[in-house]
Amino acid sequence: MKKLIMAMVIGTTLLAGCGSASTANSSSADSTTDSSEQELTGSVTMNGSTSMEKLATSLAESFMEKYPGVTATAEFTGSSSGIESVAAGSVDIGNSSRSLKDEELEKGLVENIVAIDGIAIVTDVNNTAEDLTTDQLIKIYTGEITDWSEVGGEAGSIVVIGREAGSGTRGAFEEILGIEDMCAYAQELDSTGAIIAKVSSISGAIGYVSLDVVDDTVKALKLDGVEATEENIKSGDYTLSRPFVMATRGEISEQSEAVQAFFEYIDSDEGQEIVKNVGLISAK
């Protein structure tokens, strides 16, 4: 009987020991996961499109919360400037609100599409026009149509507002419509915010901006009878859309651990939620 009791005690002790080991291993695994996030260090530097400011800033801030040992920074000087910066090696990522050109790809740059943006056509809120055809929009920006009465609005001069040369938004807008170097701008402004402010304050003004920045200070026009919405862009019914690119010099796998982690974060559920929250469409 004593031997039986002793065997039971030993067995119970061994089982308890196994349970402790299992718990310890589980805790160790959790600790390893947490520590890998805590231990990652380095930096992620970006420069480029002003249209991507909201996305890049939100991603950088959230990423640094997850990886406190990494510093993620972004400057916003225009798509072409960002692409030049990453090609020169002065930043890790060049943010571009247009596709990369062949000559840029030939420099070894890689086009990493992280989201899709719609380009909205905006006017002042008192404008009575509601809808433009693609042909009318082209003629407005090339100076063939100069009065709102020609496109269903009340009589009044059309004030054509656009972005500065080198802007990704301008490049995408003109390329999609096939009017590169043909536009007759009354004013050329150097940021998305400036376009919104100018169009909202000038009667008869028209401009183009990223869909995600449209607010109640301006009025978005339909294009060919189609509203600029996420659903219509996904379906292809709304034709003014473009990629948001985070260009790298070489493949993502060739970048630093911090930069690789940044792209992994963008693809994660958390990162995709940020893409959605800033009004963009997932590229996944």
C-alpha positions as CSV (number, residue, x, y, z in Angstrom):
1,M,0.0,0.0,0.0
2,K,2.8,2.4,0.8
3,K,4.4,1.7,-2.5
4,L,1.1,2.4,-4.3
5,I,0.7,5.7,-2.5
6,M,4.3,6.7,-3.2
7,A,3.8,5.9,-7.0
8,M,0.7,8.1,-7.0
9,V,2.5,11.0,-5.4
10,I,5.4,10.7,-7.8
11,G,3.0,10.6,-10.8
12,T,1.1,13.6,-9.6
13,T,4.3,15.5,-9.1
14,L,5.5,14.7,-12.6
15,L,2.2,15.7,-14.1
16,A,2.3,19.0,-12.2
17,G,5.9,19.5,-13.4
18,C,4.8,18.9,-17.0
19,G,2.0,21.4,-16.7
20,S,4.4,24.0,-15.3
21,A,6.8,23.4,-18.2
22,S,4.0,23.8,-20.7
23,T,2.9,27.1,-19.1
24,A,6.4,28.3,-18.9
25,N,7.0,27.5,-22.6
26,S,3.8,29.3,-23.5
27,S,4.8,32.4,-21.5
28,S,8.2,32.2,-23.1
29,A,6.7,32.2,-26.6
30,D,4.5,35.2,-25.7
31,S,7.4,37.0,-24.3
32,T,9.5,36.3,-27.4
33,T,6.7,37.8,-29.6
34,D,6.4,40.9,-27.5
35,S,10.1,41.3,-27.2
36,S,10.7,41.1,-30.9
37,E,8.4,44.1,-31.3
38,Q,10.1,45.9,-28.4
39,E,13.6,45.1,-29.7
40,L,13.3,46.2,-33.3
41,T,15.3,49.4,-33.8
42,G,16.2,51.6,-36.7
43,S,14.4,54.1,-38.8
44,V,12.0,54.4,-41.7
45,T,12.3,57.6,-43.8
46,M,9.8,58.8,-46.4
47,N,9.5,61.7,-48.8
48,G,7.0,62.5,-51.5
49,S,3.4,63.0,-52.4
50,T,1.4,65.6,-50.4
51,S,-1.7,63.6,-51.3
52,M,-0.3,60.7,-49.3
53,E,0.3,62.8,-46.2
54,K,-2.7,61.6,-44.2
55,L,-1.9,57.9,-45.1
56,A,1.8,58.1,-44.5
57,T,1.4,60.1,-41.2
58,S,-1.2,57.7,-39.8
59,L,0.8,54.6,-40.7
60,A,4.0,56.1,-39.2
61,E,2.4,57.1,-35.9
62,S,0.7,53.7,-35.5
63,F,3.8,51.8,-36.5
64,M,5.9,53.6,-33.9
65,E,3.4,52.7,-31.2
66,K,3.8,49.1,-32.1
67,Y,7.6,49.3,-32.5
68,P,8.8,52.0,-30.1
69,G,12.4,51.4,-31.0
70,V,11.9,52.5,-34.6
71,T,11.5,56.1,-35.8
72,A,9.3,56.6,-38.8
73,T,9.3,60.1,-40.4
74,A,7.8,61.5,-43.6
75,E,8.2,64.7,-45.6
76,F,5.8,65.9,-48.3
77,T,7.5,67.7,-51.2
78,G,5.7,66.1,-54.1
79,S,5.8,62.7,-55.9
80,S,8.6,63.5,-58.3
81,S,10.8,64.8,-55.4
82,G,10.1,61.7,-53.4
83,I,11.0,59.4,-56.2
84,E,14.2,61.4,-56.8
85,S,15.0,61.1,-53.1
86,V,14.7,57.3,-52.9
87,A,16.6,56.9,-56.2
88,A,19.4,58.9,-54.6
89,G,19.3,56.9,-51.5
90,S,18.5,59.8,-49.2
91,V,15.3,58.2,-48.0
92,D,14.0,54.6,-47.6
93,I,10.7,55.2,-49.3
94,G,9.5,57.5,-52.1
95,N,5.8,58.2,-51.8
96,S,4.2,58.7,-55.2
97,S,0.6,59.3,-56.0
98,R,1.1,58.1,-59.6
99,S,2.6,55.0,-61.2
100,L,6.4,55.0,-61.7
101,K,7.6,55.9,-65.2
102,D,9.8,53.5,-67.2
103,E,12.9,55.6,-66.7
104,E,12.3,55.6,-63.0
105,L,11.9,51.8,-62.9
106,E,15.1,51.5,-65.0
107,K,17.0,53.2,-62.1
108,G,16.2,50.1,-60.0
109,L,13.1,51.5,-58.2
110,V,10.3,49.1,-57.3
111,E,6.7,50.2,-57.4
112,N,5.0,49.0,-54.2
113,I,1.2,49.9,-54.5
114,V,-0.2,50.3,-51.0
115,A,-3.6,51.8,-51.7
116,I,-5.8,53.1,-54.5
117,D,-7.1,56.7,-54.5
118,G,-9.9,58.3,-56.4
119,I,-9.5,61.8,-57.9
120,A,-12.5,64.0,-57.2
121,I,-13.5,67.0,-59.3
122,V,-14.5,69.8,-57.0
123,T,-16.2,73.2,-57.3
124,D,-17.4,75.8,-54.9
125,V,-20.6,74.7,-53.0
126,N,-22.8,77.3,-54.7
127,N,-22.1,76.0,-58.2
128,T,-25.3,74.6,-59.8
129,A,-23.5,72.2,-62.2
130,E,-23.8,68.6,-61.1
131,D,-22.2,66.4,-63.7
132,L,-19.5,66.6,-66.3
133,T,-18.7,64.3,-69.2
134,T,-15.1,63.3,-69.6
135,D,-15.0,65.3,-72.8
136,Q,-16.3,68.4,-71.1
137,L,-13.7,68.0,-68.3
138,I,-11.0,67.8,-70.9
139,K,-12.3,70.9,-72.7
140,I,-12.5,72.8,-69.5
141,Y,-8.9,72.1,-68.6
142,T,-7.6,72.7,-72.1
143,G,-9.4,76.1,-72.3
144,E,-12.0,75.1,-74.9
145,I,-14.9,75.5,-72.5
146,T,-14.7,78.7,-70.3
147,D,-18.2,79.3,-69.0
148,W,-20.3,77.1,-66.7
149,S,-23.4,77.7,-68.9
150,E,-21.8,75.5,-71.5
151,V,-21.9,72.5,-69.1
152,G,-25.3,72.8,-67.4
153,G,-24.4,75.5,-64.8
154,E,-25.4,79.1,-64.4
155,A,-23.5,81.6,-66.6
156,G,-20.1,82.5,-65.1
157,S,-16.5,82.1,-65.9
158,I,-14.7,78.9,-65.1
159,V,-11.6,79.4,-63.0
160,V,-9.3,76.4,-63.6
161,I,-7.3,75.5,-60.6
162,G,-4.6,72.7,-60.6
163,R,-1.5,71.4,-59.0
164,E,2.1,72.5,-59.6
165,A,4.3,70.7,-62.2
166,G,5.8,67.6,-60.6
167,S,2.7,66.9,-58.5
168,G,1.6,63.2,-58.6
169,T,-2.0,64.3,-58.5
170,R,-1.5,66.5,-61.5
171,G,0.5,63.9,-63.3
172,A,-2.2,61.2,-62.8
173,F,-5.1,63.6,-63.7
174,E,-3.5,64.8,-66.9
175,E,-2.3,61.3,-67.9
176,I,-5.7,59.6,-67.3
177,L,-7.4,62.3,-69.5
178,G,-4.6,62.4,-72.0
179,I,-3.9,66.1,-71.7
180,E,-0.3,66.2,-70.5
181,D,1.2,69.7,-71.0
182,M,-2.1,70.9,-72.5
183,C,-3.8,72.5,-69.5
184,A,-4.7,76.1,-69.3
185,Y,-4.5,76.7,-65.5
186,A,-5.5,80.0,-64.0
187,Q,-3.6,79.1,-60.8
188,E,-1.2,76.3,-59.9
189,L,-1.0,75.4,-56.3
190,D,1.5,73.3,-54.4
191,S,-0.6,71.2,-52.1
192,T,-3.9,69.4,-51.8
193,G,-5.1,71.6,-48.9
194,A,-4.4,74.7,-51.0
195,I,-6.6,73.4,-53.8
196,I,-9.5,72.8,-51.4
197,A,-9.1,76.3,-49.8
198,K,-8.8,78.1,-53.1
199,V,-11.8,76.3,-54.8
200,S,-14.0,76.8,-51.8
201,S,-13.3,80.6,-51.8
202,I,-13.6,81.4,-55.5
203,S,-17.0,81.4,-57.3
204,G,-16.8,79.4,-60.4
205,A,-13.6,77.6,-59.5
206,I,-12.9,74.0,-60.4
207,G,-10.1,71.8,-59.1
208,Y,-9.0,68.2,-58.6
209,V,-8.1,66.5,-55.3
210,S,-7.8,63.1,-53.7
211,L,-11.1,61.6,-52.8
212,D,-10.2,61.2,-49.1
213,V,-9.8,65.0,-48.6
214,V,-13.1,66.1,-50.0
215,D,-15.1,67.9,-47.2
216,D,-18.3,70.0,-47.0
217,T,-16.4,73.2,-48.0
218,V,-16.4,72.1,-51.6
219,K,-18.8,70.2,-54.0
220,A,-17.8,67.0,-55.8
221,L,-19.1,66.7,-59.3
222,K,-20.2,63.5,-61.0
223,L,-18.2,62.3,-64.0
224,D,-20.1,60.7,-66.8
225,G,-23.1,60.4,-64.4
226,V,-21.0,58.5,-61.8
227,E,-20.2,59.7,-58.3
228,A,-16.7,59.6,-56.9
229,T,-17.1,56.8,-54.3
230,E,-15.1,53.9,-53.2
231,E,-17.6,51.4,-54.6
232,N,-17.6,53.1,-58.0
233,I,-13.8,53.2,-58.1
234,K,-13.5,49.5,-57.2
235,S,-16.1,48.6,-59.9
236,G,-14.2,50.7,-62.5
237,D,-17.3,52.8,-63.1
238,Y,-15.5,56.0,-61.9
239,T,-12.5,56.4,-64.1
240,L,-10.4,59.0,-62.3
241,S,-8.4,56.8,-60.0
242,R,-4.7,56.2,-59.3
243,P,-2.4,54.0,-57.2
244,F,-0.6,55.2,-54.1
245,V,2.9,53.9,-54.4
246,M,5.6,53.6,-51.8
247,A,8.7,53.1,-54.0
248,T,11.8,51.4,-52.8
249,R,15.3,51.2,-54.2
250,G,15.3,47.4,-54.8
251,E,12.8,44.8,-53.6
252,I,11.3,45.1,-50.1
253,S,13.3,42.0,-49.1
254,E,16.5,43.9,-49.7
255,Q,15.5,46.7,-47.3
256,S,16.4,47.1,-43.7
257,E,14.5,45.1,-41.0
258,A,12.7,48.2,-40.0
259,V,11.5,49.0,-43.5
260,Q,10.5,45.4,-44.1
261,A,8.5,45.5,-40.9
262,F,6.8,48.7,-42.0
263,F,5.6,47.1,-45.2
264,E,4.5,44.0,-43.3
265,Y,2.5,46.3,-41.0
266,I,0.8,48.0,-43.9
267,D,-0.4,44.5,-45.1
268,S,-1.6,43.5,-41.6
269,D,-5.2,43.9,-40.5
270,E,-4.2,46.9,-38.4
271,G,-2.5,48.6,-41.4
272,Q,-5.4,47.9,-43.7
273,E,-7.8,49.4,-41.2
274,I,-5.7,52.6,-41.4
275,V,-5.9,52.6,-45.2
276,K,-9.7,52.3,-44.9
277,N,-10.0,55.0,-42.2
278,V,-8.2,57.6,-44.3
279,G,-10.6,57.1,-47.1
280,L,-8.5,55.0,-49.4
281,I,-9.1,51.6,-51.1
282,S,-7.0,48.6,-50.2
283,A,-4.6,47.4,-52.9
284,K,-4.7,43.8,-51.5
